[in-house]
């Protein structure tokens, strides 16, 4: 082998090694029922790329074999925001205040979580992702905060606005970081400002989850699943705030680190 060929071979091997070090993270797609299309907010992709991952938008499928293969081959998963969670997921009837559903997505995420938890793959939920994680694992949701959770809303001093107006990269309210939570270990802070754009939230916490942050109105704003490499979720939107928020970048970096297999300890 000539010196030039050897150098090219070494360069190729180094590139392949470098590529292998970047985890492939599957994102559950957003669905537009009016255009019958899958789509993705660029913030999800860009934030994960800048944290050192390669994000991949998955197909919207409830085919068990396909979901099982995705769970096997990808290194971690983001449960993105989107439609309201079907109350049937947590054993309730849909009330009038509940919004538009995407039952195919609910079914896909059931299968995906089942496989990811079995394989101990990292999972990070955002907004709806937190709500689905809680509902799937045995908790319940407020189907509409404004009508079902009196401490929530707008217009009064003791209330919290959970549906800020755009742009969504600013602060809507504070959250209190709970002691010994994954957020405390990542951020080393007792309180942070977060953005907010949701109308549902955790009512009863799933038995296998622990709260990691709460809002000024007492609503649970972040959760974790102890004993797993990284299974956690936040009610706010790091995909909008990561440019301005060092806290959002730190949380995403820890998730990506877990997807590399380098988290060091379980939650």
C-alpha positions in Angstrom: 0.0 0.0 0.0 1.4 3.4 -1.0 1.7 6.2 1.5 -1.1 8.2 -0.1 -3.4 5.2 -0.1 -2.6 4.6 3.6 -3.3 8.2 4.4 -6.6 8.0 2.6 -7.5 4.8 4.3 -6.7 6.3 7.7 -8.6 9.4 7.0 -11.6 7.4 5.9 -11.4 5.3 9.1 -11.1 8.4 11.2 -14.2 9.9 9.5 -16.2 6.7 10.0 -15.1 6.5 13.7 -16.1 10.2 14.1 -19.5 9.5 12.6 -20.1 6.5 14.8 -19.5 8.7 17.9 -22.4 11.0 17.0 -25.6 9.3 18.2 -28.6 8.9 15.9 -31.6 10.3 17.6 -35.1 9.5 16.3 -37.7 12.3 16.5 -41.4 11.4 16.4 -42.8 13.4 13.4 -45.3 16.2 13.7 -48.5 15.6 11.6 -50.6 18.1 9.7 -54.0 16.5 9.1 -55.0 19.4 6.8 -52.2 18.8 4.4 -51.8 15.1 5.2 -48.1 15.6 5.7 -45.3 14.8 8.2 -43.1 17.7 9.2 -40.6 18.9 11.8 -39.7 22.2 13.4 -36.1 23.0 12.6 -35.3 23.9 16.2 -35.5 20.2 17.2 -33.0 19.3 14.5 -30.6 22.2 15.0 -30.6 22.0 18.8 -29.7 18.3 18.7 -27.1 18.8 15.9 -25.4 21.5 17.9 -25.4 19.2 21.0 -23.5 16.7 19.0 -26.1 14.3 17.6 -27.5 13.4 14.2 -31.3 13.9 14.4 -33.5 11.7 12.2 -37.3 12.2 11.7 -39.0 8.8 11.9 -42.0 7.8 9.9 -45.3 8.0 11.5 -46.1 4.3 11.8 -47.8 1.9 14.2 -46.4 -1.2 12.5 -44.9 -3.2 15.3 -42.0 -4.6 13.3 -41.0 -1.1 12.0 -41.1 0.5 15.4 -39.2 -2.4 16.9 -36.4 -2.0 14.3 -36.3 1.8 14.9 -35.9 1.2 18.6 -33.1 -1.3 18.0 -31.1 0.8 15.5 -31.4 4.3 16.9 -29.6 5.5 19.9 -32.2 7.7 21.6 -35.6 9.2 21.0 -37.4 12.6 21.3 -41.1 12.6 21.9 -41.9 16.0 20.3 -44.8 18.4 20.9 -48.0 18.3 18.9 -51.5 17.1 19.1 -53.4 16.5 22.4 -52.9 13.0 23.9 -56.0 10.8 23.4 -57.5 10.5 26.9 -58.0 6.8 26.2 -54.3 6.4 26.7 -54.8 7.2 30.4 -58.3 5.6 30.7 -60.6 8.6 30.3 -63.2 9.8 27.9 -62.5 12.7 25.6 -64.2 15.9 26.9 -65.2 18.8 24.7 -62.3 20.9 26.0 -59.8 18.4 24.7 -58.2 19.4 21.4 -57.4 17.6 18.1 -56.0 14.0 18.5 -53.6 11.9 16.4 -54.4 8.4 17.3 -51.8 6.9 15.0 -49.1 8.9 16.8 -50.5 7.7 20.2 -50.2 4.1 19.0 -46.7 4.6 17.6 -45.5 6.2 20.8 -46.9 3.4 22.9 -45.0 0.9 20.9 -41.8 3.0 20.8 -41.8 3.6 24.6 -42.4 0.0 25.2 -39.4 -1.0 23.2 -37.2 1.9 24.3 -37.8 1.2 28.0 -37.1 -2.5 27.5 -33.8 -1.7 25.7 -33.0 1.1 28.2 -32.6 3.6 25.3 -32.6 7.3 26.3 -36.0 9.1 25.9 -36.6 12.9 26.2 -40.1 14.2 26.1 -41.0 17.8 25.2 -44.5 19.3 26.0 -46.8 16.7 24.6 -43.9 14.3 25.1 -44.1 14.8 28.8 -47.8 14.4 28.8 -47.8 11.2 26.8 -45.0 9.7 28.9 -47.0 10.4 32.0 -50.3 9.0 30.6 -48.7 5.9 29.1 -47.0 5.0 32.4 -50.2 5.3 34.5 -50.7 9.0 35.2 -53.5 11.2 34.1 -53.8 14.7 32.5 -55.8 17.8 32.7 -57.5 17.9 29.4 -57.6 21.7 29.5 -55.8 23.7 32.1 -57.9 26.8 31.8 -61.1 25.1 32.7 -59.9 22.2 34.9 -57.0 23.7 36.8 -58.0 27.0 38.5 -54.5 28.1 39.4 -53.6 28.2 35.7 -54.6 30.9 33.1 -54.0 34.6 32.5 -55.0 37.9 33.8 -54.7 37.5 37.6 -51.6 38.0 39.8 -51.7 34.5 41.2 -52.1 32.8 37.9 -49.6 31.5 35.4 -49.8 32.0 31.6 -49.1 28.6 30.1 -49.8 29.8 26.5 -47.4 32.6 25.7 -47.6 34.5 22.5 -44.8 34.2 19.9 -41.9 34.5 19.8 -41.4 31.5 22.0 -37.8 31.9 22.9 -38.5 34.2 25.9 -39.5 33.5 29.4 -43.2 32.9 30.3 -42.7 32.0 34.0 -40.3 30.4 36.4 -40.1 26.8 37.5 -38.7 25.5 40.8 -36.1 22.7 40.4 -36.7 20.0 42.9 -33.8 18.7 45.1 -31.9 15.6 43.9 -33.6 15.7 40.5 -31.9 15.2 37.2 -32.4 18.9 36.5 -30.6 19.9 39.7 -27.7 17.6 38.8 -27.5 19.1 35.4 -28.1 22.8 36.1 -27.1 23.2 39.8 -29.9 25.8 40.2 -33.0 26.0 42.3 -35.1 28.0 39.8 -35.0 28.8 36.1 -37.1 30.8 33.6 -38.9 28.8 30.9 -41.1 29.4 27.9 -44.5 27.9 27.7 -47.1 26.9 25.1 -49.6 24.2 26.2 -53.1 23.8 27.4 -52.8 20.3 28.9 -50.7 19.2 31.8 -50.0 16.5 34.4 -52.9 15.9 36.8 -51.9 12.6 38.6 -48.2 11.7 38.3 -47.4 8.2 37.0 -46.3 5.9 39.8 -42.9 5.1 38.1 -42.1 8.8 37.5 -40.8 11.5 39.9 -41.4 15.2 39.6 -38.2 17.2 38.7 -39.7 20.7 38.5 -42.9 22.5 39.4 -44.4 25.9 38.3 -45.5 28.7 40.5 -49.1 27.3 40.3 -48.0 23.8 41.5 -48.2 22.2 38.0 -45.6 19.6 37.4 -43.2 20.9 34.7 -40.6 18.2 34.4 -40.4 14.5 35.3 -37.8 11.7 35.3 -37.9 7.9 35.5 -35.4 6.7 38.2 -33.2 3.7 37.3 -33.1 4.4 33.6 -30.1 5.7 31.7 -32.1 8.8 30.7 -35.9 8.9 30.6 -37.1 12.4 31.3 -39.3 15.1 30.0 -40.1 18.8 30.3 -43.3 20.8 29.7 -41.5 23.7 28.2 -39.8 24.0 24.7 -36.0 23.8 24.5 -36.3 23.6 20.7 -37.4 27.3 20.8 -35.3 28.5 23.7 -31.9 26.8 23.1 -30.4 29.8 21.4 -30.9 32.1 24.4 -31.1 29.6 27.2 -28.0 28.0 28.5 -30.2 25.7 30.7 -31.9 24.3 27.6 -28.5 23.6 26.0 -27.2 21.9 29.1 -30.3 19.6 29.3 -30.0 18.7 25.6 -26.3 18.1 25.9 -26.9 15.7 28.8 -29.5 13.8 26.8 -27.2 13.5 23.8 -24.4 12.3 26.2 -26.7 9.6 27.4 -27.5 8.6 23.8 -23.7 8.1 23.4 -23.7 5.7 26.3 -21.5 8.1 28.3 -24.0 9.3 30.9 -21.9 7.7 33.7 -24.9 6.9 35.9 -28.6 6.3 35.7 -31.2 9.0 36.7 
